[in-house]
Amino acid sequence: MIAALNGAFDDISKAVRLHRVWVALAHEDIGDQHRRTTLGPLWMLVNYFAFVGTFVFVFVTKDASDPSYIAYVAIGMLVWFYLTETITMSVSLFQREASFIQGTTLPLFVYVMRLTMQCIIRAGYSLAGCVLILLLAGYGINSNWLLSLLGLLLIVVATPALVTVFAFLGAFFPDSEFIVGNLMRVGMFLTPVFWVYSGQEGVQKYAYHWNPFTYFLEGVREPITAGIFPTHALTVTGYVCLGVWALALLLLGLYRKRIVFLI
Amino acid sequence: MTSIKLNNVSLVYRLFEKLTLSAPGRRRSALGGNISKSGTKQVVQALDDVSFELKAGDRLGLVGPNGAGKTTLLKVLYGIYQPSGGTISIAGKVDALFNISIGFRPEATGRRNIVLRGLISGWTLAEIEEKMEEIIDFSELGDFIDLPFKAYSQGMAARLAFAAATALEPEILLMDEWIGAGDASFQEKAKRRMDELAEKAGIIVLASHDESLIQRVCTKKMTLRAGRVESLT
């Protein structure tokens, strides 16, 4: 166990030293995806506006005039898009990086950080859109935004661990790419991204309380929409973060040298 | 002092039965090689009891039929595969020429691809800058260097990949087949570059099916068969 953890930390520290590699590759990835388009990466902002607008103005018309609901959906979508993209792309990570893994000695964590960086850059565009929506909805910048940033920071800290765990899952269980993809699509409706939980019984109650994603969302959302410090949400998110990191370190330590034989 | 020492190195992969929802008959292993059963598990014995020692100035040619373990041995020496038994001791900076086009991005310019390739190879930004003009000159791409890689002809792409891949100063050089690129005149230049590279490297390990090449370049020859050393001369 100790040897495994040492191996994991060694891989991570080597990858951190090679930060120029994954930062450069992530930028190239983003650039390549929009290279020939007129708007370039701004398409990510457009996509975000389209989704938030659709949910606010089309699906939930009765609440559309409520600025707190607009903020609720805008922040919910920001966090959900980030999580769903990170997780679904992680499952096929090692397959996509097969030629690098089989042809170079780069540490495995370089690929984890490459995807993490990519997801963070993409989320940056949605974040700009979210800030704009919040300002237009009448939420002036105040100290509560700092509490929200704390929630975002926790999610960012959890990201490399989430990527690692789902990347190993995809390597050992290739079918998981489709299973996870479908679960995340369904998950949007089982997570309070655009619906508001106000003490209902039944499925919504369980989907709210027993869904870890709820706490990822609420940790960012509550400070701005409810003006409170999200103690419970941040505590649960913190525990989830610790658990996922423990699992990620274990997987990295035990299996990083075997991945090359699996892909 | 540059050296390589392998003692009873073996590499056994367990063939992971990937968890899958497909019918058992459709499951297939990801690897070839010498597959055998160990209890209920399938294992591949890729290298078996390989021992040899090389010192500065040695040029080792690896020969053997397909599946003999030549590429596997190179990847063990490079550190991509971790041996499952035996010991390896290597003194010196190891570089490898396995896939010279690895990491090249079609949308990026030639210049940007040199930077990316350098970063992947572990060069510092200063080293990349230092080698940049030399790589561009060697590849003879001229103004094309600032066009996207996808706009290059096959020959131009090969020239850039070759120039970037061979702009290294290894103490130990591992090669899976001798590489060449481009038209007749560039091939001559590439041959000279490879000769220089071989000359500069302290130790070379070259896997090839070309016996005459092995005779020309190498001072030692190791024949592998089914992962075992058949002869070392």
Interface residues (C-beta under 8 A of the other chain):
Chain A: L18 R20 V21 A24 L25 E28 G31 D32 R35 S99 F100 Q102 G103 T104 T105 L106 F172 F173 P174 D175 K257 R258 V260 F261 L262 I263
Chain B: Y13 R14 F16 K18 L19 T20 L21 S22 A30 L31 K75 Y78 G79 I80 Y81 Q82 F98 N99 I102 G103 R105 E107 A108 R112 V115 L116 L119 I120 G122 L125
